[in-house]
């Protein structure tokens, strides 16, 4: 059964790449890193009930498991190339249910992989609590990778897209409101099928002084940038980009909480010298994701948020905790 499941995934994710010397079917893949490139590698695990709600469709899970990893490559300014997949399926699934699940999962995975020419080059399947691990590999020219360290006092802090939608979508699902509700659909869609900002990551090479993807929440992830850079950040709550769908369904307090600490947005938070803000914003606008200036890097440590009245806020939470009960 294990090999039949792998075959079903391979059939839907096949990509003809010359740098894949030997793909699925042997004990290991043989891959050739192009001359003059560095290899960027990232891995994430998604566990049912922790990283995605029970009842998430297999196709949405396939998409999201890959998107979460591609977002890490985007934050490094890397071009995706290869992926490895480990899929753990519940013992309670019979053979027909397993095959149906894998078909849907592979369809969602392939829908995101194919436009990026990403090749699935190996993996594993086993039984246990439903969980997915994906490792992605991408290329970046030497010395051009984006990193968390590098932000300096005076740099502007920007973020692509909008914040808080995915966390709001999760809240709606928890309240029994699904994607079949027209007003909820955009938010649930952002939760289930996030868009990794790969083109934006490439555009930021040589421009951003630091970059990270927003997976655990803006405060937590920008905090990682500050810690790596030995600096602090000041954010203006009024400048946080939030979608009409979010503001139409939640009050200001809830929308602000989702934007600051909700997580699962998979947008890019980055810093650039103040003199380059307009140039970068114009280029990212042409890419369709845009970039809002939300604050600045300062001397010190940690992230502070200023409210519309000018007072410093004390957010109730700072972001997602993977080990919280």
C-alpha positions as CSV (number, residue, x, y, z in Angstrom):
1,X,0.0,0.0,0.0
2,X,2.8,2.4,0.9
3,X,4.3,2.3,-2.6
4,X,0.9,2.6,-4.3
5,X,0.3,5.8,-2.3
6,X,3.7,7.2,-3.3
7,X,3.0,6.4,-6.9
8,X,-0.3,8.3,-6.7
9,X,1.4,11.4,-5.4
10,X,4.2,11.1,-8.0
11,X,1.7,10.9,-10.8
12,X,0.2,14.2,-9.8
13,X,3.4,16.1,-9.0
14,X,5.8,15.0,-11.8
15,X,8.0,17.8,-13.0
16,X,10.6,17.5,-15.7
17,X,13.7,19.1,-14.3
18,X,17.2,18.5,-15.7
19,X,18.7,19.0,-12.2
20,X,16.8,15.9,-10.9
21,X,19.2,13.2,-11.8
22,X,17.2,10.5,-10.0
23,X,13.9,11.1,-8.3
24,X,11.3,9.0,-6.6
25,X,11.9,5.3,-6.7
26,X,15.3,4.7,-5.1
27,X,16.6,5.0,-1.6
28,X,17.5,8.6,-2.2
29,X,17.2,11.2,-4.8
30,X,20.2,12.5,-6.8
31,X,20.0,16.2,-7.4
32,X,22.4,18.7,-9.0
33,X,22.7,22.2,-7.6
34,X,23.3,24.6,-10.6
35,X,26.8,26.1,-10.8
36,X,27.1,29.4,-9.1
37,X,24.1,28.9,-6.8
38,X,23.7,28.3,-3.0
39,X,21.1,25.8,-1.8
40,X,18.4,27.1,0.6
41,X,16.6,24.3,2.6
42,X,13.5,24.6,4.8
43,X,11.2,22.0,6.5
44,X,7.9,22.3,8.4
45,X,5.6,19.8,10.0
46,X,1.8,20.3,10.2
47,X,-0.1,18.3,12.7
48,X,-3.9,18.0,12.7
49,X,-5.5,19.9,15.5
50,X,-2.3,22.0,16.1
51,X,-1.5,23.5,12.7
52,X,-4.7,22.9,10.8
53,X,-8.3,22.3,12.0
54,X,-9.8,18.8,11.9
55,X,-11.9,18.5,8.9
56,X,-9.6,20.5,6.6
57,X,-10.0,19.0,3.1
58,X,-7.1,16.9,1.8
59,X,-6.6,19.3,-1.2
60,X,-6.4,22.3,1.1
61,X,-4.0,20.5,3.3
62,X,-1.8,19.5,0.4
63,X,-1.7,23.2,-0.8
64,X,-1.0,24.6,2.7
65,X,1.7,22.1,3.6
66,X,3.7,23.2,0.6
67,X,2.8,26.9,0.9
68,X,4.1,27.1,4.4
69,X,7.5,25.9,3.2
70,X,7.6,27.9,0.0
71,X,6.9,30.9,2.2
72,X,10.2,30.2,4.0
73,X,12.0,30.1,0.7
74,X,10.3,33.4,-0.2
75,X,11.6,35.0,3.0
76,X,15.2,33.9,1.9
77,X,14.8,35.3,-1.6
78,X,15.2,31.8,-3.0
79,X,13.7,30.2,-6.2
80,X,12.0,26.8,-5.4
81,X,13.3,23.6,-7.0
82,X,12.6,20.4,-5.1
83,X,10.5,19.0,-2.3
84,X,10.4,15.9,0.0
85,X,7.2,14.8,1.6
86,X,6.4,12.6,4.7
87,X,2.8,11.8,5.1
88,X,1.3,10.2,8.3
89,X,-2.2,8.9,7.8
90,X,-4.6,7.7,10.6
91,X,-4.8,4.0,11.3
92,X,-8.6,4.3,11.2
93,X,-8.5,5.0,7.4
94,X,-9.3,2.0,5.3
95,X,-7.6,1.5,1.9
96,X,-10.2,3.3,-0.1
97,X,-10.2,6.3,2.3
98,X,-6.4,6.5,2.2
99,X,-6.4,6.5,-1.6
100,X,-9.1,9.2,-1.7
101,X,-7.2,11.3,0.8
102,X,-3.9,11.0,-1.0
103,X,-5.5,11.8,-4.4
104,X,-7.0,15.0,-2.9
105,X,-3.8,15.9,-1.1
106,X,-1.7,15.4,-4.2
107,X,-4.1,17.5,-6.3
108,X,-3.8,20.4,-3.8
109,X,0.0,20.0,-3.5
110,X,0.4,19.8,-7.3
111,X,-1.8,22.9,-7.9
112,X,0.8,25.0,-6.1
113,X,3.9,23.0,-7.1
114,X,3.4,23.0,-10.9
115,X,3.4,26.8,-11.5
116,X,6.7,26.9,-9.6
117,X,8.2,24.0,-11.5
118,X,8.8,22.3,-8.1
119,X,9.6,18.6,-8.3
120,X,8.7,16.2,-5.6
121,X,11.8,14.0,-5.4
122,X,11.1,11.7,-2.5
123,X,9.1,11.0,0.6
124,X,7.6,8.5,3.0
125,X,4.2,7.4,4.2
126,X,3.3,5.8,7.5
127,X,0.4,5.4,10.0
128,X,-0.3,7.5,13.1
129,X,-1.9,10.9,14.0
130,X,-2.6,12.8,10.8
131,X,0.5,14.9,10.1
132,X,2.5,16.2,7.1
133,X,6.2,17.2,6.8
134,X,7.5,18.9,3.8
135,X,11.1,19.9,3.1
136,X,11.8,22.3,0.2
137,X,15.0,23.2,-1.5
138,X,15.7,26.3,-3.6
139,X,18.4,28.3,-5.2
140,X,19.8,31.7,-4.5
141,X,22.9,33.4,-5.9
142,X,25.9,33.6,-3.4
143,X,25.6,36.5,-1.0
144,X,22.1,37.4,-2.1
145,X,20.0,35.4,0.4
146,X,17.8,37.4,2.7
147,X,18.2,36.8,6.4
148,X,16.7,37.9,9.7
149,X,19.9,39.7,10.8
150,X,20.7,43.0,9.2
151,X,18.0,45.4,10.2
152,X,19.5,48.7,11.5
153,X,18.1,51.6,13.4
154,X,16.4,54.0,11.0
155,X,15.3,51.2,8.6
156,X,11.6,51.1,7.7
157,X,9.5,48.1,8.5
158,X,7.1,46.9,5.8
159,X,4.8,44.0,5.3
160,X,3.2,42.5,2.1
161,X,-0.5,41.9,1.6
162,X,-2.9,42.1,4.6
163,X,-2.6,40.7,8.1
164,X,-5.0,38.8,10.3
165,X,-7.2,37.1,7.7
166,X,-6.1,33.6,8.3
167,X,-6.5,33.8,12.1
168,X,-9.9,35.4,11.6
169,X,-10.8,32.5,9.2
170,X,-9.8,30.0,11.9
171,X,-12.0,31.8,14.5
172,X,-15.0,31.6,12.1
173,X,-14.5,27.9,11.6
174,X,-14.3,27.4,15.3
175,X,-17.7,29.3,15.5
176,X,-19.2,26.9,12.9
177,X,-19.0,29.4,10.1
178,X,-17.5,27.9,7.0
179,X,-16.4,28.9,3.5
180,X,-19.9,28.4,2.2
181,X,-20.7,31.7,3.9
182,X,-20.0,34.4,1.4
183,X,-18.6,36.9,3.9
184,X,-16.4,34.3,5.6
185,X,-15.1,32.7,2.4
186,X,-12.2,35.2,1.8
187,X,-10.9,34.7,5.4
188,X,-11.3,30.9,5.4
189,X,-9.6,30.9,2.0
190,X,-6.6,32.7,3.4
191,X,-6.3,30.1,6.1
192,X,-6.6,27.1,3.9
193,X,-4.8,28.3,0.8
194,X,-2.2,31.0,1.7
195,X,-0.1,32.6,-1.1
196,X,3.7,32.3,-0.6
197,X,5.2,35.6,-1.7
198,X,7.9,34.1,-3.9
199,X,8.1,36.9,-6.5
200,X,8.3,39.5,-3.7
201,X,11.1,37.6,-2.1
202,X,13.1,37.7,-5.4
203,X,12.4,41.4,-5.8
204,X,13.7,42.1,-2.3
205,X,17.1,40.6,-3.0
206,X,19.8,43.3,-2.7
207,X,17.2,45.7,-1.2
208,X,15.9,44.3,2.1
209,X,18.2,44.5,5.1
210,X,16.3,41.8,6.8
211,X,13.3,39.6,6.1
212,X,11.0,36.9,7.6
213,X,7.7,35.3,6.7
214,X,4.8,36.0,9.0
215,X,3.8,32.5,10.2
216,X,3.5,32.8,14.0
217,X,2.2,36.4,14.1
218,X,3.7,39.8,13.3
219,X,4.8,40.5,16.8
220,X,6.5,37.2,17.2
221,X,8.1,37.1,13.8
222,X,9.3,40.7,13.8
223,X,10.6,40.0,17.3
224,X,12.8,37.3,15.7
225,X,14.2,39.9,13.3
226,X,14.9,42.3,16.1
227,X,16.6,39.6,18.2
228,X,18.8,38.5,15.2
229,X,19.6,42.1,14.3
230,X,20.3,43.4,17.9
231,X,17.7,46.1,17.5
232,X,14.1,47.0,18.4
233,X,11.1,48.0,16.4
234,X,8.2,50.4,16.8
235,X,4.9,49.6,15.0
236,X,2.0,51.9,14.3
237,X,-1.3,50.0,14.8
238,X,-3.1,52.4,12.5
239,X,-0.8,51.5,9.6
240,X,-1.3,47.7,9.7
241,X,-2.9,46.5,6.4
242,X,-6.2,44.7,7.1
243,X,-8.6,43.5,4.5
244,X,-12.2,44.7,4.0
245,X,-13.4,41.1,4.8
246,X,-11.6,41.2,8.2
247,X,-12.9,44.7,9.1
248,X,-16.4,43.8,7.9
249,X,-16.8,40.9,10.2
250,X,-14.8,41.8,13.4
251,X,-14.5,44.9,15.5
252,X,-11.3,46.9,15.7
253,X,-10.0,45.2,18.8
254,X,-10.4,41.7,17.4
255,X,-9.0,42.7,14.0
256,X,-6.0,44.3,15.6
257,X,-5.3,41.2,17.7
258,X,-5.5,39.0,14.6
259,X,-3.2,41.3,12.7
260,X,-0.6,41.5,15.5
261,X,-0.6,37.9,16.8
262,X,-2.9,35.7,14.7
263,X,-0.3,34.0,12.5
264,X,-0.7,31.8,9.4
265,X,-0.6,34.9,7.1
266,X,2.5,33.8,5.3
267,X,3.2,37.4,4.2
268,X,6.7,38.8,4.2
269,X,7.8,41.3,6.9
270,X,11.0,43.0,5.9
271,X,13.1,46.1,6.6
272,X,14.7,48.4,4.1
273,X,16.6,51.7,4.4
274,X,14.1,54.6,4.5
275,X,15.4,56.0,1.2
276,X,14.4,52.9,-0.7
277,X,10.8,52.5,0.6
278,X,9.0,54.2,-2.3
279,X,11.1,52.2,-4.9
280,X,10.3,48.9,-3.2
281,X,6.7,49.7,-2.7
282,X,6.3,50.5,-6.4
283,X,7.9,47.3,-7.5
284,X,5.8,45.1,-5.1
285,X,2.6,47.0,-6.2
286,X,3.4,45.9,-9.7
287,X,3.7,42.3,-8.5
288,X,0.2,42.5,-7.1
289,X,0.9,42.0,-3.4
290,X,1.9,45.6,-2.4
291,X,3.8,46.5,0.7
292,X,2.6,48.7,3.6
293,X,5.1,50.7,5.7
294,X,4.1,49.9,9.3
295,X,6.9,51.2,11.5
296,X,10.6,51.5,11.9
297,X,13.7,49.9,13.5
298,X,15.1,51.6,16.5
299,X,17.9,51.2,19.0
300,X,17.0,48.8,21.9
301,X,15.2,45.5,21.8
302,X,11.8,44.0,21.2
303,X,8.7,45.2,19.4
304,X,6.4,48.0,20.7
305,X,3.1,49.0,19.2
306,X,1.7,52.5,19.3
307,X,-2.1,53.0,19.2
308,X,-4.0,55.5,17.3
309,X,-4.0,57.8,20.3
310,X,-0.2,57.8,20.5
311,X,-0.1,55.5,23.7
312,X,1.9,52.3,23.7
313,X,-0.3,49.2,23.7
314,X,0.1,46.1,25.7
315,X,-1.1,43.2,23.4
316,X,-2.7,40.3,25.3
317,X,-0.6,37.8,23.2
318,X,2.4,38.0,21.0
319,X,1.9,35.2,18.6
320,X,1.5,31.4,18.1
321,X,3.0,29.0,20.5
322,X,3.5,25.6,18.9
323,X,3.8,23.9,22.3
324,X,0.8,25.6,24.1
325,X,-1.9,23.2,25.3
